Amino acid sequence: MSSADVPYRETSFPSSAMKVERRADGVIILEPVERLQPHIANIPRGLAERAALTPEKTYLAERPTPGADWVRQSYGETKRRADAFAQWLLDRRIGRDRTVLILSGNSLLHAVVKYGAMAARVPVCPVSVNYALMGGDYGRLRHVVGLVRPAVVFAEQSALFAPALDGVDFGDAWLVTDEPGRLQRKAVAIRDVLATPVTAAVAASIDAIDPDEPSVYMLTSGSTSMPKAVIQTQRMISSNLAQGIQVLNETAGWKDTMLDWLPWNHVSGAFTMMGVALTGGTLYIDAGKPLPGLFEQSIRNYKEIAVQYFTNVPAGYAMLADALERDEELRRTFFSRMTLMLYGGAGLPQALYDRLQRLAVQTVGRRIFFTTGYGATETASGCMAIYFHSEQVGIGLPMPGLSVKLVPRGDRYELRMKGPMVTPGYLNMPEKSAAMFDDEGYFMIGDTARFHDPHDVQKGLAFAGRLAEEFKLATGSWVHGGLLRAQIVQAAGGLIADALICGEGREYLGVLAWPALAPCRRLIGADAERMEPAEVLRHAAVRSAIQAAFKSHNQAHAGSSSRIVRCKFLLEPPSANAHEISDKGTINQNVALRRREADVERLYASTVGPEIIVLEGST
């Protein structure tokens, strides 16, 4: 019996039935039959209610250093500290045209500052720590400072961020940090701020929150330009959280225990942090990441803390699968309570999905339900999900409260969205804000999709590529880069972790591929453990397997807009400092292609180097 025949662990979802409107021009409108349930549109008030119910329960836990004991912060303590920070802000009479800028990784104090700023009605903007670590002129950090005009900058680790804090002009902003004495400029200690006596003004400020006023500015990835600040309101955030709680919470068990690494300056991580607060769970902050040298921290945490619900990006799942196959103790703990696993957006290869299911069946005798969190910074977080039986990866169906418009685009549909979780626009960018929406008020997310089954809407949608990643060959043929990348990773059967699709203005398509070294070593056998990565990738068994994979792909996709002619492996991992990879582990194709221009040229050189894999029968 194959793993596909084994039942899932028990799941509980609401109805995913859709109302379907089909228009004469081919446009389709999808809306869930089930309505979004009433919910509180004020996150600080929700935190206050939870703190009153379970003041002593641990809300957040972090390890100050790898291997250290967990430091815990209860709901009551989170509320008390957030109120003190809010009072400190209120005492300074900061205008709503200014912000609190958070320059910190996920931490107990990050949460305190965010909730405190919300309570004081001062918009808060969390920033990637990479903006302060990459050196140079700190161009992205300077850009964000000019865009959001912070009145307060919270930089938790003064020792780590000192060069940026001393080198960037923050204007008249208050600088709040752990050790002010380390800095050349005047700063305030966070411990002194949190000692501020709280008055009735904080509760009055929370009661006065307008759910439609700007509350959080979340930055876009800035893959093709400097980041934009997406306006997020309390109504946006709370309605998106309500979607997730209504659809997934019974299975996910957010009121229990969660362990997550996704950064809070990104919507996926922020969703988890606030979703746990509203449901009364405990969130363990995983300081690891799916990156070399950091993933080991995650593995230690996975061995210690068993959870019902797990979320990661495709690159993280690939590294996790390798670790699970090597480590029986890890497998037993990881799968022991697991009920629901979520992958971000569109990109989990079907082969990786199947591999994880096989591991689950081998370990606990049950399959794990996989869902997706598809959305964007402009939709607060994921607003589509798989909450129906499916064996296929994809982007699911809209959750209650969301209307999806599908506009025909050849054999695909362009995705557009409308609902209370959609942003009103970008900060100080009225023209770009207006251009986000069509004439019916639907947000144009920039992605395309296909139905898994055109005759059965209920089977959901599959990702079919980003419009921004489409380009033309010299022949004039359009290439759907995002879709093709997913097909290539899938065709490689686990040997490729991610890929860059090359060929704009060229005669044919090529691929720059990041290898999945563990499966490549297994393909070679025991001798591969002693080999350097470059030696592994030169091995005849690996090259032959890649050639066979691309040949199979080309047989199924014979047209010039999808047929791959050459491949070259990349040994250097994608660089976060160079913006090739986002904080959540996704590849910025345009940035990476520009940075690796020399590799692209070698891929297309008239003299084929030994590092180039040429498909059999290709020219």
N, C-alpha and C positions, 0 to 999 in steps of 0.2 A: 504494500500500500504506500503510495507517495504521500509526501507531507501535505499536498493539496487536498487529500481526502480526510485529513484529521480535523476535527472541529476546533473552533476558537474557544478561548476562555469566554465565560459569559459576558455579554455586553448588553447595554441598555441605552437605546437612543430613541428620541422622538420620531415621529413620522417625517420622512423626507419627500413626501408627495409634493409635486410641483403643479402650479397653475401655469399653463403654457398658452401664450398668445402668438399666433403666427400671422404675420402681415403679408400683404400682397407683394411687397418688395423683397421678401425673403427674410426680413428681420424677425427674430424670435425674442420674446420677453419671457424670462423665467422668474417666478416668484414662489416661495414656499407657501403651501396651504396653511401651515401652522404659523401663527402670529408670534411676534416677539413679546415675551411676557413683561409685565410691568417691572421696573427696576429703578433703583436710586440713581439719579444723575448728578451725584456729588460724592466723589471718591473720599475726600477727607471725612465726610459724615459717615460713610460706610466704615472707614477705619475706626472712628469713634465708637460706633455701635459694636464692632467686633471686640474692641478693647474693653468695653463695658461688660460684654458677655464672658470673655475668657482672658482676663487681664494677665494671668500668670502663664498662659500657654506660650511656648516658643513660636514666634512668627518667623524669624530669620536666624540662621546660624552660619558662621564663616570660620575658616581657618586662617589666622593671621599670617602663618608661614606654612609651607608644605610639611605635612606630617604632624603639625601641632594639634592640640585638642581643639574641639569646636568651641567657639565663643558664641553664646546665644543671646538673643534679644527678644523679650516677650512682646506680646501685643500692647500691654500696658506701658512698658518702657518705650516702645516705638512711639506711641501716642504722646507720652510726656515729653520726649525729646523733640518730636516734631512740633509740638505746641510751643516749646521754648524757642525753637528756631523761628517759627511764625511770629512770635511776640517780638523777637529781635528785629525782624524785618518791618513789622508794623511800627515799631518805635522809630525807625528811620524814615518813615513816610515815603517809601519808594513808589514812584509813579508806575502805572501799568504799561507805560511805553518803554520801561526798562525790564531787565530779566535777572534771574539767578542762573548763572552758568555753572554746570557741574562738570568738573574735570576729575573724574574718579572712575575706577572700575566698579564692578558690583560689590557692594559692601553694606554693612549695617548703617553706616553714616550716610551713604548715598541715598538710601531709602528715607532716612530721617529728613534730609535736606529737601528731597523731592516733595514729600508729603507736607513739610512745613511751608514751602513756597506756594504749593497749591492752596493751603489753608489761608495764607496771607494774601492770596489773589495776585501774586507776582508771577508772571509766566516763567517757567523753568525750562532750561535747554541743556540736556545731557550731551556731552561731546565725547567722541572717541578718544581714548587716552593716546592713541597713535599720533594724534595731531600735536601732542606735546612731547613726543619721544623721538620723532624722526629727524630732529635737528634742522640745519640749514636756516632759512629765514622764518620758519614756522608759518608758511604762507597760508595754509588752510585754517590754522588757528586764528591768525590775524583776520582772515576773511570773515570767520564766524563772529569774532568779537565786533567787527564793524557792522555786521548784519543785525545781531540781536542786542547790541548795546548793553552789556551786563552792568548792573549796579552792584552785584555781588558775584565773586568767583570763588567757588568752593573747590579747592585742590587738596584732597585728603593727604596725599603723600608728598610733603614738601621736598624730601630728599630726592625722590624720583623725578619730580617735575621742576626742580629749581632752575635749570637753564632756561626753560620756556617761561617760567613765571618771572624771572629777572629780565628776559630778553624781549618780551612782548609788551606793548603799551596797552594796558587795560583801562586807560583814562582815569576817571575818578572812582572806579569800582573798589569796593571793599574786598580784600583778599582774606579768605578764611581758610586756615590750614591746620595741620596737626602740630607742627613745630615752627612757629614764625621766626625764631632766631636763626634758622638755616638760610633765610632769604635776605637779599640785599635791600629789598623794598619793605615798606611797612605792611604788616599783616596782623590778623587777629586769630587767636587760638580758638579752635572749634569747641574746646572744653569750656572756655569762658562764655561763648555764645550760648551753649546749652545750659548754662547756669542762670540764664535770664529768668526772672520771676514771671510767671504766666498770669495774665489778667483776663477778665471777661471779654476783652477785645478779640481774643482769638476765636472763641465760640461765635461771637457776633459776625466776624469775618467769614467763617465757614457758612453760617446761615445766609449771608449776603451773596454767596457765589452765584453768578449767572451761568447756567449750564452752557450757554452759547458764546461766552467770551473766551478769548484765547487763554489757555491754561498751560499748555506745553508746546514747545517748538522742537520737533524732531527733525533731524537733518537727513537729507537724502544722501545716497552713497557718493554722489559726485563723480560718477564713472566717466562722464564726458565733459564735465565742467565743474566749477566750484559748487559745493553743496548748496541746496536750497533749504530754507526753514519751513517745514510743513506746519501749518497751524492746526493744533489739536485742542478741541474743546472738551469740557467735562461730559457733554452729551455724547460726543463721538466716542470717547474712551469708555464710558459706562455702557453704552449700547453695544459696543463690540465685546466687552467683557460679558455682558448679559447673553450675547449670542453663544459664546463659548461655554458658559456655565449651563445654559439651557440645553445645548446639544451634546456636550461631551462630559460634563462633570460627573454624572452618575457612574460612568465607566472609568473616567480618569481618576476620580477620588481626590480632587484638589484639596478637600478638607482634611486629608490625611497627611502624607509626606511626599515632598517633591525634591528633586535634585537637578539643578540646571546650571549650565555655563553661559547660555546665550546673553550677550551684553545688553545692559539696560539702556544704552544709548541707541539701541535698535528696537523696533516695535515688538518683535517676537519675545525678547527677554523682558521688556517692560510689561507686556501682557501677563507673563507668568508671575512676575513680582506682585502686580496688583490683583490678579485673579486669585492667588493664594490668600491675600489679605481679605478679600470680600467673602471667601468661602470658609475661612478659619483654619487653614492648613498650616503646615510648617515647611518652609523652603530652605534647603541646605544649598548654600552658594558654592558651586563647583569652580574653583580657581583654575582648573585645567582648561584646555582647548584642544580641538582636533588639529594640533600642529606638532611637529617634531620637538621634543624637549618639554612639552606641556601636557601631552595626552597621558603621560604616565601618572600625573596628578589625578586626572579623571578616573583612570583605572583603579587607583587606590580607593577613591570615593565609591565607585560602583561596587567594589568588593565589600564595602562596609555598610552601605545603605541600600536596602531593597525598596523599590517603589512600584506603584501600580501603573504610573504614567511616565513616559519618557519622550523627550523631544530632542531632535538634532537635525543637522543639515546633512545632505548626501555625503559630503567628504567625511564627516564625523561618523556616519554609519559605516562607511567603508573601513575606516580605521578600527571601529568597534568590532566589525565582523572578523577582522584579522586577529584581534586580541581574544575574542570569544573562542575561536578555533584553537588557539594555543593554550588556553587556561581554563581547566575544568572548574576550579574554584570560582572563578569569575562567572562562568556560565550558570552555575547553580544559584549564586546570589542574584545575579542580574535578572534571570527569568522567574525566580521563585514567586514573586507577587505580581509580575507584569501582566497588565490587561490591555493597555492601549499604548501604541507608539505613533508619534507624529513626525512627519518629515516636512521641512519647509518648502512651500511652493511646488515647483513642477519637476524637480530633477532627480528623483530617486530611480536609478536604473532597475528595470524589472528583474534582472539577474541578481542584483544585490538584495532586493526584496525577497526573492525565492531562497537565497542563501541564508538570510536571517530566519526565515520561517523554518527551514530545515534544522537549524541550530536549536530553535525553540522546541520543536517536536522531539528532537533527540534528547533534550535536557529535561523537559517537564511534561512531555506527551501531549501538549496542546499548542495550537497556533496562536499568534498574537494579532489582534486587530490593528491594522495600520490605517491611519487617517492622514490628512494633509491640512496645513494651515495656509491657504492661498489668499493673498491680498497684497497690500503695499503700505508704505508709510502713510500714504494719502487716505487709506481706509482704516486707520488706527492700528490694525494688525490683520491677521487672517480672518476673512469673512466668508470664505467658502470652505467646505470640508467634505470628507467622505463619511457619512453617517448612515450608510446603507451597505448591504452585503456586496462586496466587490473583491475580485482577485487581481484587479488591474490598478497600477499606479496612475494617478491623474490629479486633477484639481477639484474633483467632487462636484457639489451643487451648492447654490447659495444657502446660507443659514437664515433662519427667520429674521425678518427686518430688512433684508437685502433684495433689491430687484436687479437682475442681470439682463443686459441687452446684448444680443448677439447679432452683429452686423456682417452679412455675407462678404467674404473676401476670397474669391476663388473657391478652393475646396475647403476653406477654413472659415472661422468666424472671428471678427475682432470683438474683444470683450469690453463691455462698458458697465458701470455700476452706479447705483443710486440707493441712498439710505441714510439714516442718521449717523452712521459710522464713517461717512465720507467727509473729508475736510472741506472747509469753505474756501481754501486757497493757500497761497504761499505768502510769507511775511514780506511786505514791501515790494511785491512783484505783481501789480494788478493785471498787466497784460498776460503774463504766464498763467496767472490764476484764471482769467477768463478763458484762455485757450485750453484749459483742462477739460472743459465740459462741452457736450454737444448741445443742440438746440432744444433737447428735452431735459437738460440738466443732468445727464449721465456723465460720470467721470470716465474719461478715456484712459484706461490703465496702460495701454501700449502693448498688450499681449494678444495672442490669438489662441484659439482652441478648436478642438473637434469633438463631436460626440463619440464615445466608445461604440455606441450603436445608434445610427441615425434614426432608427425606427423605435427606439426606446430611450426617451430622455432620462428616465430614472436610473439608468446605468452611469450617468454622469459624464463629465467632460474630461478630455485629455489635453494637456498643454501642447501647443503647436508652434511655439516660437515667439520671440520678442520682435516687434517691428523694428526696434532700434538696432537689432543685430542682423537685419537683412541687408544684402549687398548684391551687386551685379558682377558677373564674370565679364571678361573682355568680349565674349560672344553676345552679351546682352541678356543672358539668362539670369533670373533672380534666384538667389540662394537664401533659404530660410535658415540662417545660421544657428539660432537657438535650438530649433527642432533637430537639425542635423547633428549638432553636438550631442544631444540626448541619444540619438540613434547610434552614433559612433560608440559612445560609452557603453550602451547596451550591447552592441554587436561584439565588443571586445571581451565580453564574458568575464568581467572582473579584472582584466589585465591593465586597463586604463582607468585611472582615478578621475581625470578631467582632461579637457582638450580645448585647444584654440583652433577654430576653423579659419583657414587661410584661402585666399584666392581673389580678393577684390581687385578687379582690373586685370586679372591673370586669365590664362587660357583654360586652366583646370584647377581643381580643388586639392589642397593639401591639408595635413593635420599636424600640429605640434601637440604632443601628448605628454601629460604627466603620468608616469607609470605607477601602478599599484605593485610595489616591489614584493610584498609577501606572496601574492599569488604567482608572480613571475618566478620567484625562487622555488615554490612548490612544483612548478612546471618542470624545472630543471632537475630537481631531486636534492638529495642530501648534500652534494658537493656545493650547492649554491650558497650555503650558509657561510662559507669561507670566501666568497667572491665579493668584490667591490661592486657597488651599484652599476657602474658603467660596464663592468664585465658581464653582469647578469643580463643587461639589455643588449649586449652584442651576441649573446648565446644563440646558437642556431635554433634551439627549441622555442625560445621566446619570439625570435623574428619570424619563424615559420608559423607560429600560432597567430601572430598579428596579421601576417599576410593572408592567412586562411580566413580570419575574421573579416577583414576588409573585402576580400573576394566575395564572401557570402553577402556582405552588405551591398556590394556593387551589383550582384546578381538580382537582388531585390529592388535596387534603386539605380537603374541603368542610365538615367538621364544625366547630362553634364552638370546640372545644378545640385546633384547629390552624390555623384560618383567620385570616390577618393582615389587619387593617383599616387600620392606620396605621403609618407609619415616620418616624423623625426621625434625622438624622445627628448624630453627636457629633464635634466638632472637637478637644476636649481629650482627649489620649490617656489610657488608664487609668493611675492613679497607684499606684506601688509604695509610696510613703510612706503613702498612705491605705489600703493593703492591698487595693486593687481588683485588683491583679495580683500573682501570686506571683513568687518569684525565678525560677521556670522559665518564666514567661510565660503562665500560664493565668489566666483571669478568675474572680474570686470574685463570682458573680452577686449574692448577697444583699448584700454590702458595697457593690458598685457601684450597685445599685438604691437603697439607702438614701442614698448620697452624692449621687446624681443625681435626687433626688426632684423638684426643680423641672423638670427635663426630662420626667419622667414626667407631671407635671401639665400641661405644655404639650401633651404628646402626646394627652391626654384632654380638653383644654379644649373647651367647647361652641362657641367661636369658633375656627375652624381657622386657625392662623397660616401665613404663606407658607413657613415652614421645614418644615412637615409634608407628607409625601407621602401622599396618600389614594389607596387603590386604586380603580381605575375600578369604578363600580357599588357601592362600599361607602358606608355611612352613618356 
